[in-house]
Amino acid sequence: MISNQIIQNCINDIKGISKLDFLVTDSLGNTIAQTAEDDTIEKSILLSFMQSAAEVREMKGRLLFKVNDEGQISHVLSVKGEGEAFLVGKLTVSQLENLIVAYKDRIDKNSFYQNLLLDNLLLVDIYNRAQKLHIEAVQPRCVFVIEIRSDNGPNTLEMVKELFNPQSGDFVTSVDENHIIVIKSLEDGGLAEELDETAKMLIDMLASEAMENARVAYGTVVNEIKGISKSYKEATMALDVGRIFYAEKNIVAYSTLGIGRLIYQLPVNLCQMFITEIFGEGTLDELDDEILTTVNKFFENSLNVSETSRQLYIHRNTLVYRIEKLQKATGLDVRVFEDALTLKLALMVESYIRYMNEENGPIL
C-alpha cells in the first residue's frame, strides 16, 4: 500500500501550485494527509459519499472525489478553495491513482526479485510473473552484492538506487540490513571490464557520498531470468571467500576466486587432517608475522628473490635467511615450486579453518 507520506508530499506540491487546500482520507474515513491543520470532515458524510454512485460531490464549499485502485475505492480526496477546484481535483485524483499503481508495481517487483534471489519460485511462476511485471525474461544480467554497515543501510540503499536505471532493466533491493543487491542488465553479454568498472563505481560512490568502506562481489553473467539466483549465490560465495583469502581486496569476482573457491567447499575436518598430516601439531601457528609477510610477498612476486627483497626494502641475504628459517620450521623450501605450492595451500587452508571456527565455533 502507498505510504501516507507519499500522499502528503503529493498534495503539498499541488497546493504550492494551485493555492487550494486538500484533505485525503482512507476507505474507512480516517484522515491520512491534509494541507490545513484545522480541516475536518465528518465520517458519516464520507461513508455516505463512498456508498453512492457519484464520483464527485459538492458540499459545504468543498469538492469530494473518489480515488480508485483496481475498481475499488481506496481514498477520498477533498478539495477546498476558490478557482479551478474541479479541474485541480481531477488532476490530483489522476496523480494519486498513478502513484498507487507505480508504488504497487515497485513493491511487486521487489517481492518478485527477492523471492527469485532466494529460490522461492517455481520455474513456471518465474516466467509468468516476469511477464505480468513487464520484466524481460531473456537478457544478460549480473548480480552484485554490496556489504555495508547496518547502521547506514536505508540511506545507502537509496544512494545506490540513484545510480541505476530501472527503465533499462536494472533493479536494486536488499535481503538484510548489511547487504544491498544490484541486478544489473547488460548489453552484449557484458565484458569483464564492464563488470569491474561497475563495482569500482559503487566502491568510489559509497566512499565519497556515504563514508562507507564497502565491499563488492559479483557473480557470472546469466542470459535468462531464471539464472539470477545462480549469479546471486556466486556473488555471495565470492564475498565470503574474499573475506577469508583476499581480505585486502574490496572487489571480488566469482570468476577470479581460483583455489580459494575449492578450499571453501571442503569440510573443515578434512582441512584439519591436511594440516596435521603435513606439518604436525602447531607448526603454522608458530610462524611469526615477519616470516608470514615475507613469504606472502615472495608468492606475490612469483618466487623472485631479487624483486621480493626490493619491495620489502631488505638485503637479499636477509630474505634468504628468512626463507631458510622458514624451511627449518616447516621442512619446506619455498624456492622450490612444489614446496611453495604446498605452503601456499596450507596458509589458505589455515585461514579457512580459523574463519570457520570463529563463525561456528571449534570443530570437536
Summary of the structure (lengths in Angstrom):
residues: 364
radius of gyration: 30.3
end to end distance: 50.5
largest distance: 97.5
contacts: 1072
relative contact order: 0.07
helix: 57%
strand: 18%
